Amino acid sequence: MKKNILITGGAGFIGSNLIKKLLKKKSINKLVILDNYSSGSKSNHINDKRINYIKGETKNILKIKKITQNKFDLIFHLAEFSRIVQSFKYFENCWESNIQGTKKVIELALINKAKFIYSASSSKFGPKENQFLSPYAWTKAKNVELIKCYREWYGLDYVIAYFYNVYGPNQIKNHH
C-alpha cells in the first residue's frame, strides 16, 4: 500500500533531508509539506510530482483545506520553534508553535488514525531542572508529556525521536 505522508517543517533542515530519504522509497504515494518558512527555506524545496508544499502555521492546520482534504498514514511533526536562546525573546512565537501548533497536529493525527512521529529535544535530558532552562526546553518537555497522555486518553500511535547536535546539508547557518 502506498502511503500519504504529512511533514510539518518540511522546508527546514531536518525536514528537507527526511524528504530526500522518503522519496527513495517506492511505497510513497504523496508527501504534503506544511511550513511557515520562519526557519525553513524555499531553496530547500525538492521538485517531485509526489510533493505538495503549503505555506501555513501548525496552529491553523485543521483549517487548511489542502491538508484536511487528504488522508494521511504518517505525520512527521518537525515544525516547532527550535531556538533555545531566541525562545526567551520570542516566547509568544515559541508558545504558539510548540504548544498550540503541536496540539493541533496531534488532533490531525487522531482524525486520520495516522502514526505521529514527533521531533523532541535532547534539551530535556539531565537533571529535571533542565526542562526549566528555557521556554523552548519547557515546551518540548511538555509536548512529550502531552503525546504520552494522548496515547492513554485517545490511543494515539506515536514515535518520539530525539536529535542530538545534528548538522548537515540545509542546516541554518545564521542565527536570527
N, C-alpha and C positions, 0 to 999 in steps of 0.2 A: 504494500500500500504506500502510495506517495504521500508525503507529509507536507502540510501547510504550517509554516513557522512564522511567528512574530518575534522580531528582535527590537526591543526598545534600546535606543542609544546605538543603533547600528552604523551611524556615520562617524562614530568615535573610534578611538584607538583599538580597544579590545573588540568592539562590535564589528568593525571592518575586517579584522583578522579572522574572527569567527565566521563571517560570511564567506570568505575565501575558502575556508576548510569545508563548510557545509556544501558549497557549490560543487565540490568534488564527488559528492555522494549522489548516486543515481536515484535515491529514494526521495529526493526533494522535489516537490511539485511547485511550491510558491514560497517566497520569502517576502514578508511585508515588514518594512523598516520604519519605525517611528523615531524621529529625532527632533529636538528643538534647536539644534545647532549652537548651543551655548559653548560646548567644547568640541563637538563633532564638526566635520567639515565636508562640504560637497566635493572637495578634492578626494575624499576617501570613498566616494561612490564607485560601485562596480557595475559596469554595463552588462546586464544579463537579462534576458526576457522573463526570467522567473522572479525578478526583484522589482518591488514597487516601493519607492521611497515616499514617505509622507512627513511633512513638517507639522509638528504639534507637540503639545505638552501631555505628559502621562496623566496629570490630574484631570484632563479632559478626555481621556481615551475612550470612555463609554459613550461619548457624544460624537466621535469621529466616524462618520458613515463608512468611509473607505476601510475602516478597521472592523466595525461591528457587523458589516455585511459578510465577513469571512468567518469560516470555522477553522480554528487552529488546533493542531495536535500538540505543539510545543510552544512555550513562550519563554524566551530568554530575556530577563529583565536586567539590563545594563545601564539604563538611563536614570542616573541619580546624580545629584550634586556631589562631586567627588574631590573636593579640595579641602584639606584639613584646615590650613591657615585661613583661607578665604571664608570658611564657614562661620567664623566669628563676625566678620564684616557683613556677610550676605546671609545671615541666619534665616531671614524670611524665605529666600530662594531655596536654601537647604531644606527647610521645613516643608515647603510646598512640594518640592521634588521628591524628597526622600520619605516623607510620611504620607502626605496626601496622595501623591502620584503613585507610590508603591501600593497603597491600599486599593486604588482603582485598578491597577494592573492585576493584582491578586483576584479581584472580583471578576475581571475579564477571564482569567484562567478558570475560575469556577464555572462561569457561564458556559465556556467552551469544553469543560471537562478536560482541559489541557494540562500537561505536565508543566510545572512552573520551575524554571531554573533561575535562581537568584544570585546575583553578584554581591556577595557580602564583603566585609572588610576585615583584614587581619588586625586592624587597629583596636579591635575589641579584646584581643588576647593579652594575657599577662594578668596583673592584678585587676580585680573587679573595677577598681577606680579608673582603669584605662578608658572605659566607655564614657567617663565624665570629662575627659581631657579636651574635647571639642564638640561643638554641635554636630559635626559630621560623624564622629565616632559614636556619639549617643544615638543619633537617628539610625545608623546602621545596626547597632546592637538591638535597638527596639524593634526594628523590622524583622530581625531573625526571630525574636520572641513572637511577634505577630504572625509570622508564617507558621511557626510551630503551633500556635493557637488555632489558626485556620485549619490545620490538619486535624486537630482534635475536634473542633466545632463543626466543620463542614466537609472533612475528607479531602482537603487539598493535597494533591500529589505534587511533591516538590523535591528539588535537589538544591542544596546550598553550596556554592563554590566560593572559596576564599583565595584571593590573589595576594601574592607577596612580591613586592618590588618588581612588577612586570615592566618590561621595556621591549621595544622593537619597532617595526615599521608602523608609521602613522601615529606614533606617540606624540603627545603635546610637548613642544619644545620651549614654549614660553609660558609664563605664568601671568594670568590677568586677574 
